[in-house]
Amino acid sequence: MTAALHATLTRIVVENLEADPDVLSDESTLAALDLDSLAIAELVILIKEETGADLSSEETSIGELTIPALAQLVTTALDGEKPA
């Protein structure tokens, strides 16, 4: 995971989804930030727009992830989408 990706995901969660930055930590799950299913769906769209990673198949489990775990999922998705 790169620091830039971590910063991008944090910015999306705080600025676009209005999560409280004082509550956000590397240990807090997205669900703990009170992001409902609509916010998670919006997060998936914003991640695709910002990074190109399509996480739509993972949408139902994203709420249980932390920002570092989400960054790893994005990295894995991007690595899997690169042509061989």
N, CA, C and O atoms as a GROMACS GRO file, in nm:
protein
  336
    1MET      N    1   0.085  -0.118   0.000
    1MET     CA    2   0.000   0.000   0.000
    1MET      C    3   0.089   0.124   0.000
    1MET      O    4   0.186   0.134   0.075
    2THR      N    5   0.054   0.215  -0.084
    2THR     CA    6   0.131   0.339  -0.087
    2THR      C    7   0.067   0.444   0.003
    2THR      O    8  -0.053   0.440   0.032
    3ALA      N    9   0.150   0.536   0.046
    3ALA     CA   10   0.099   0.645   0.130
    3ALA      C   11   0.000   0.730   0.051
    3ALA      O   12  -0.097   0.782   0.107
    4ALA      N   13   0.024   0.744  -0.078
    4ALA     CA   14  -0.065   0.825  -0.162
    4ALA      C   15  -0.204   0.763  -0.169
    4ALA      O   16  -0.304   0.834  -0.162
    5LEU      N   17  -0.211   0.630  -0.184
    5LEU     CA   18  -0.341   0.562  -0.189
    5LEU      C   19  -0.412   0.575  -0.055
    5LEU      O   20  -0.532   0.601  -0.051
    6HIS      N   21  -0.340   0.557   0.053
    6HIS     CA   22  -0.398   0.572   0.186
    6HIS      C   23  -0.455   0.713   0.202
    6HIS      O   24  -0.566   0.729   0.252
    7ALA      N   25  -0.380   0.814   0.160
    7ALA     CA   26  -0.425   0.953   0.170
    7ALA      C   27  -0.548   0.977   0.083
    7ALA      O   28  -0.639   1.049   0.124
    8THR      N   29  -0.551   0.919  -0.036
    8THR     CA   30  -0.665   0.934  -0.126
    8THR      C   31  -0.790   0.874  -0.064
    8THR      O   32  -0.896   0.937  -0.065
    9LEU      N   33  -0.779   0.755  -0.010
    9LEU     CA   34  -0.895   0.689   0.051
    9LEU      C   35  -0.942   0.765   0.174
    9LEU      O   36  -1.063   0.779   0.197
   10THR      N   37  -0.849   0.813   0.253
   10THR     CA   38  -0.886   0.892   0.371
   10THR      C   39  -0.959   1.019   0.328
   10THR      O   40  -1.060   1.055   0.388
   11ARG      N   41  -0.907   1.086   0.226
   11ARG     CA   42  -0.970   1.209   0.177
   11ARG      C   43  -1.112   1.181   0.128
   11ARG      O   44  -1.204   1.257   0.158
   12ILE      N   45  -1.130   1.073   0.053
   12ILE     CA   46  -1.263   1.038   0.003
   12ILE      C   47  -1.360   1.016   0.120
   12ILE      O   48  -1.471   1.068   0.118
   13VAL      N   49  -1.317   0.942   0.218
   13VAL     CA   50  -1.404   0.910   0.332
   13VAL      C   51  -1.439   1.035   0.412
   13VAL      O   52  -1.553   1.051   0.455
   14VAL      N   53  -1.342   1.122   0.431
   14VAL     CA   54  -1.365   1.242   0.513
   14VAL      C   55  -1.439   1.350   0.434
   14VAL      O   56  -1.540   1.403   0.481
   15GLU      N   57  -1.391   1.382   0.314
   15GLU     CA   58  -1.448   1.493   0.239
   15GLU      C   59  -1.578   1.457   0.168
   15GLU      O   60  -1.675   1.534   0.173
   16ASN      N   61  -1.582   1.343   0.103
   16ASN     CA   62  -1.700   1.307   0.025
   16ASN      C   63  -1.808   1.238   0.106
   16ASN      O   64  -1.927   1.258   0.080
   17LEU      N   65  -1.768   1.159   0.202
   17LEU     CA   66  -1.867   1.084   0.281
   17LEU      C   67  -1.886   1.145   0.419
   17LEU      O   68  -1.964   1.093   0.500
   18GLU      N   69  -1.817   1.253   0.446
   18GLU     CA   70  -1.833   1.332   0.567
   18GLU      C   71  -1.813   1.252   0.696
   18GLU      O   72  -1.882   1.276   0.796
   19ALA      N   73  -1.718   1.159   0.693
   19ALA     CA   74  -1.683   1.087   0.816
   19ALA      C   75  -1.606   1.182   0.906
   19ALA      O   76  -1.534   1.270   0.859
   20ASP      N   77  -1.619   1.162   1.034
   20ASP     CA   78  -1.552   1.246   1.133
   20ASP      C   79  -1.402   1.212   1.133
   20ASP      O   80  -1.366   1.100   1.170
   21PRO      N   81  -1.316   1.306   1.093
   21PRO     CA   82  -1.173   1.276   1.089
   21PRO      C   83  -1.114   1.248   1.227
   21PRO      O   84  -1.009   1.183   1.237
   22ASP      N   85  -1.179   1.295   1.333
   22ASP     CA   86  -1.130   1.269   1.468
   22ASP      C   87  -1.152   1.123   1.510
   22ASP      O   88  -1.084   1.073   1.599
   23VAL      N   89  -1.246   1.057   1.447
   23VAL     CA   90  -1.276   0.918   1.478
   23VAL      C   91  -1.199   0.823   1.387
   23VAL      O   92  -1.176   0.707   1.422
   24LEU      N   93  -1.160   0.871   1.272
   24LEU     CA   94  -1.092   0.790   1.172
   24LEU      C   95  -0.950   0.755   1.216
   24LEU      O   96  -0.870   0.843   1.248
   25SER      N   97  -0.922   0.627   1.219
   25SER     CA   98  -0.787   0.579   1.248
   25SER      C   99  -0.762   0.456   1.162
   25SER      O  100  -0.854   0.405   1.098
   26ASP      N  101  -0.639   0.408   1.162
   26ASP     CA  102  -0.608   0.289   1.085
   26ASP      C  103  -0.673   0.163   1.142
   26ASP      O  104  -0.675   0.059   1.076
   27GLU      N  105  -0.725   0.172   1.264
   27GLU     CA  106  -0.790   0.057   1.327
   27GLU      C  107  -0.942   0.061   1.315
   27GLU      O  108  -1.008  -0.041   1.338
   28SER      N  109  -1.000   0.177   1.280
   28SER     CA  110  -1.146   0.187   1.274
   28SER      C  111  -1.198   0.135   1.140
   28SER      O  112  -1.146   0.167   1.034
   29THR      N  113  -1.303   0.055   1.149
   29THR     CA  114  -1.366   0.005   1.027
   29THR      C  115  -1.456   0.114   0.970
   29THR      O  116  -1.493   0.209   1.039
   30LEU      N  117  -1.488   0.099   0.844
   30LEU     CA  118  -1.578   0.195   0.780
   30LEU      C  119  -1.715   0.193   0.846
   30LEU      O  120  -1.780   0.296   0.858
   31ALA      N  121  -1.760   0.076   0.888
   31ALA     CA  122  -1.889   0.065   0.957
   31ALA      C  123  -1.886   0.141   1.089
   31ALA      O  124  -1.987   0.200   1.129
   32ALA      N  125  -1.773   0.142   1.157
   32ALA     CA  126  -1.760   0.215   1.283
   32ALA      C  127  -1.768   0.366   1.262
   32ALA      O  128  -1.791   0.442   1.356
   33LEU      N  129  -1.750   0.409   1.137
   33LEU     CA  130  -1.760   0.551   1.104
   33LEU      C  131  -1.903   0.590   1.068
   33LEU      O  132  -1.929   0.700   1.021
   34ASP      N  133  -1.995   0.497   1.090
   34ASP     CA  134  -2.137   0.518   1.060
   34ASP      C  135  -2.164   0.536   0.912
   34ASP      O  136  -2.254   0.612   0.874
   35LEU      N  137  -2.089   0.467   0.828
   35LEU     CA  138  -2.116   0.470   0.685
   35LEU      C  139  -2.220   0.362   0.655
   35LEU      O  140  -2.194   0.243   0.676
   36ASP      N  141  -2.336   0.402   0.608
   36ASP     CA  142  -2.440   0.307   0.576
   36ASP      C  143  -2.417   0.247   0.437
   36ASP      O  144  -2.318   0.280   0.371
   37SER      N  145  -2.508   0.161   0.394
   37SER     CA  146  -2.490   0.091   0.266
   37SER      C  147  -2.488   0.188   0.147
   37SER      O  148  -2.417   0.163   0.049
   38LEU      N  149  -2.562   0.295   0.155
   38LEU     CA  150  -2.561   0.395   0.048
   38LEU      C  151  -2.425   0.465   0.042
   38LEU      O  152  -2.372   0.488  -0.067
   39ALA      N  153  -2.369   0.497   0.157
   39ALA     CA  154  -2.237   0.560   0.162
   39ALA      C  155  -2.130   0.465   0.110
   39ALA      O  156  -2.036   0.508   0.042
   40ILE      N  157  -2.142   0.337   0.142
   40ILE     CA  158  -2.046   0.238   0.093
   40ILE      C  159  -2.056   0.227  -0.059
   40ILE      O  160  -1.954   0.219  -0.127
   41ALA      N  161  -2.178   0.228  -0.112
   41ALA     CA  162  -2.196   0.224  -0.258
   41ALA      C  163  -2.132   0.347  -0.323
   41ALA      O  164  -2.068   0.336  -0.428
   42GLU      N  165  -2.152   0.461  -0.261
   42GLU     CA  166  -2.090   0.584  -0.313
   42GLU      C  167  -1.938   0.574  -0.305
   42GLU      O  168  -1.868   0.620  -0.395
   43LEU      N  169  -1.888   0.516  -0.197
   43LEU     CA  170  -1.744   0.498  -0.181
   43LEU      C  171  -1.687   0.412  -0.294
   43LEU      O  172  -1.582   0.444  -0.349
   44VAL      N  173  -1.756   0.305  -0.328
   44VAL     CA  174  -1.711   0.217  -0.437
   44VAL      C  175  -1.701   0.295  -0.567
   44VAL      O  176  -1.605   0.279  -0.642
   45ILE      N  177  -1.800   0.379  -0.594
   45ILE     CA  178  -1.800   0.461  -0.717
   45ILE      C  179  -1.685   0.562  -0.714
   45ILE      O  180  -1.614   0.578  -0.813
   46LEU      N  181  -1.666   0.628  -0.601
   46LEU     CA  182  -1.560   0.727  -0.589
   46LEU      C  183  -1.422   0.664  -0.601
   46LEU      O  184  -1.332   0.723  -0.661
   47ILE      N  185  -1.406   0.546  -0.546
   47ILE     CA  186  -1.278   0.475  -0.558
   47ILE      C  187  -1.250   0.442  -0.704
   47ILE      O  188  -1.138   0.457  -0.751
   48LYS      N  189  -1.353   0.396  -0.774
   48LYS     CA  190  -1.333   0.365  -0.917
   48LYS      C  191  -1.296   0.491  -0.996
   48LYS      O  192  -1.208   0.487  -1.081
   49GLU      N  193  -1.363   0.602  -0.966
   49GLU     CA  194  -1.333   0.728  -1.035
   49GLU      C  195  -1.191   0.776  -1.006
   49GLU      O  196  -1.122   0.824  -1.095
   50GLU      N  197  -1.147   0.762  -0.882
   50GLU     CA  198  -1.016   0.813  -0.840
   50GLU      C  199  -0.901   0.720  -0.876
   50GLU      O  200  -0.793   0.766  -0.913
   51THR      N  201  -0.924   0.589  -0.866
   51THR     CA  202  -0.812   0.495  -0.883
   51THR      C  203  -0.826   0.402  -1.003
   51THR      O  204  -0.727   0.348  -1.052
   52GLY      N  205  -0.948   0.384  -1.049
   52GLY     CA  206  -0.972   0.289  -1.158
   52GLY      C  207  -1.004   0.149  -1.109
   52GLY      O  208  -1.036   0.062  -1.190
   53ALA      N  209  -0.997   0.126  -0.979
   53ALA     CA  210  -1.024  -0.007  -0.923
   53ALA      C  211  -1.174  -0.030  -0.910
   53ALA      O  212  -1.245   0.052  -0.851
   54ASP      N  213  -1.222  -0.140  -0.966
   54ASP     CA  214  -1.363  -0.175  -0.958
   54ASP      C  215  -1.384  -0.271  -0.841
   54ASP      O  216  -1.346  -0.388  -0.847
   55LEU      N  217  -1.442  -0.220  -0.734
   55LEU     CA  218  -1.466  -0.300  -0.614
   55LEU      C  219  -1.612  -0.339  -0.599
   55LEU      O  220  -1.654  -0.380  -0.491
   56SER      N  221  -1.689  -0.326  -0.704
   56SER     CA  222  -1.833  -0.352  -0.693
   56SER      C  223  -1.865  -0.492  -0.645
   56SER      O  224  -1.965  -0.513  -0.577
   57SER      N  225  -1.782  -0.589  -0.677
   57SER     CA  226  -1.809  -0.726  -0.632
   57SER      C  227  -1.779  -0.743  -0.483
   57SER      O  228  -1.820  -0.841  -0.422
   58GLU      N  229  -1.708  -0.649  -0.424
   58GLU     CA  230  -1.672  -0.654  -0.283
   58GLU      C  231  -1.758  -0.564  -0.196
   58GLU      O  232  -1.738  -0.555  -0.075
   59GLU      N  233  -1.856  -0.497  -0.258
   59GLU     CA  234  -1.932  -0.391  -0.189
   59GLU      C  235  -1.993  -0.435  -0.057
   59GLU      O  236  -1.996  -0.357   0.038
   60THR      N  237  -2.042  -0.556  -0.049
   60THR     CA  238  -2.112  -0.600   0.072
   60THR      C  239  -2.018  -0.618   0.191
   60THR      O  240  -2.064  -0.616   0.306
   61SER      N  241  -1.889  -0.636   0.168
   61SER     CA  242  -1.796  -0.658   0.279
   61SER      C  243  -1.707  -0.538   0.309
   61SER      O  244  -1.629  -0.542   0.404
   62ILE      N  245  -1.714  -0.433   0.230
   62ILE     CA  246  -1.625  -0.319   0.247
   62ILE      C  247  -1.645  -0.250   0.382
   62ILE      O  248  -1.548  -0.198   0.438
   63GLY      N  249  -1.764  -0.247   0.434
   63GLY     CA  250  -1.791  -0.181   0.561
   63GLY      C  251  -1.709  -0.236   0.677
   63GLY      O  252  -1.685  -0.166   0.775
   64GLU      N  253  -1.668  -0.360   0.667
   64GLU     CA  254  -1.591  -0.423   0.775
   64GLU      C  255  -1.442  -0.396   0.763
   64GLU      O  256  -1.364  -0.441   0.848
   65LEU      N  257  -1.400  -0.324   0.659
   65LEU     CA  258  -1.258  -0.300   0.638
   65LEU      C  259  -1.212  -0.170   0.702
   65LEU      O  260  -1.290  -0.077   0.723
   66THR      N  261  -1.084  -0.166   0.734
   66THR     CA  262  -1.018  -0.043   0.777
   66THR      C  263  -0.963   0.025   0.652
   66THR      O  264  -0.963  -0.034   0.544
   67ILE      N  265  -0.915   0.148   0.665
   67ILE     CA  266  -0.855   0.216   0.550
   67ILE      C  267  -0.735   0.139   0.497
   67ILE      O  268  -0.724   0.122   0.375
   68PRO      N  269  -0.643   0.091   0.582
   68PRO     CA  270  -0.531   0.012   0.528
   68PRO      C  271  -0.577  -0.115   0.456
   68PRO      O  272  -0.520  -0.151   0.352
   69ALA      N  273  -0.678  -0.183   0.509
   69ALA     CA  274  -0.729  -0.304   0.443
   69ALA      C  275  -0.797  -0.269   0.312
   69ALA      O  276  -0.785  -0.343   0.214
   70LEU      N  277  -0.868  -0.156   0.308
   70LEU     CA  278  -0.930  -0.110   0.185
   70LEU      C  279  -0.824  -0.076   0.081
   70LEU      O  280  -0.840  -0.106  -0.037
   71ALA      N  281  -0.717  -0.012   0.126
   71ALA     CA  282  -0.608   0.022   0.034
   71ALA      C  283  -0.547  -0.106  -0.025
   71ALA      O  284  -0.512  -0.110  -0.143
   72GLN      N  285  -0.534  -0.208   0.057
   72GLN     CA  286  -0.480  -0.336   0.007
   72GLN      C  287  -0.576  -0.398  -0.094
   72GLN      O  288  -0.532  -0.453  -0.195
   73LEU      N  289  -0.705  -0.389  -0.069
   73LEU     CA  290  -0.805  -0.441  -0.162
   73LEU      C  291  -0.798  -0.366  -0.295
   73LEU      O  292  -0.805  -0.427  -0.402
   74VAL      N  293  -0.784  -0.234  -0.289
   74VAL     CA  294  -0.771  -0.154  -0.412
   74VAL      C  295  -0.645  -0.194  -0.487
   74VAL      O  296  -0.649  -0.212  -0.608
   75THR      N  297  -0.534  -0.209  -0.417
   75THR     CA  298  -0.408  -0.249  -0.480
   75THR      C  299  -0.422  -0.385  -0.547
   75THR      O  300  -0.377  -0.404  -0.660
   76THR      N  301  -0.483  -0.479  -0.478
   76THR     CA  302  -0.505  -0.612  -0.533
   76THR      C  303  -0.593  -0.606  -0.657
   76THR      O  304  -0.566  -0.673  -0.756
   77ALA      N  305  -0.700  -0.527  -0.651
   77ALA     CA  306  -0.789  -0.513  -0.765
   77ALA      C  307  -0.715  -0.453  -0.884
   77ALA      O  308  -0.732  -0.498  -0.997
   78LEU      N  309  -0.634  -0.352  -0.858
   78LEU     CA  310  -0.559  -0.289  -0.967
   78LEU      C  311  -0.455  -0.384  -1.026
   78LEU      O  312  -0.435  -0.387  -1.147
   79ASP      N  313  -0.389  -0.462  -0.941
   79ASP     CA  314  -0.291  -0.559  -0.989
   79ASP      C  315  -0.358  -0.666  -1.074
   79ASP      O  316  -0.301  -0.712  -1.173
   80GLY      N  317  -0.479  -0.705  -1.035
   80GLY     CA  318  -0.553  -0.807  -1.108
   80GLY      C  319  -0.607  -0.758  -1.241
   80GLY      O  320  -0.637  -0.838  -1.329
   81GLU      N  321  -0.620  -0.627  -1.257
   81GLU     CA  322  -0.675  -0.570  -1.379
   81GLU      C  323  -0.569  -0.537  -1.483
   81GLU      O  324  -0.601  -0.500  -1.596
   82LYS      N  325  -0.442  -0.552  -1.444
   82LYS     CA  326  -0.334  -0.523  -1.539
   82LYS      C  327  -0.323  -0.639  -1.638
   82LYS      O  328  -0.331  -0.755  -1.599
   83PRO      N  329  -0.305  -0.608  -1.765
   83PRO     CA  330  -0.290  -0.715  -1.863
   83PRO      C  331  -0.163  -0.796  -1.838
   83PRO      O  332  -0.061  -0.744  -1.795
   84ALA      N  333  -0.173  -0.923  -1.866
   84ALA     CA  334  -0.058  -1.013  -1.843
   84ALA      C  335   0.051  -0.993  -1.946
   84ALA      O  336   0.153  -1.061  -1.941
   0.00000   0.00000   0.00000
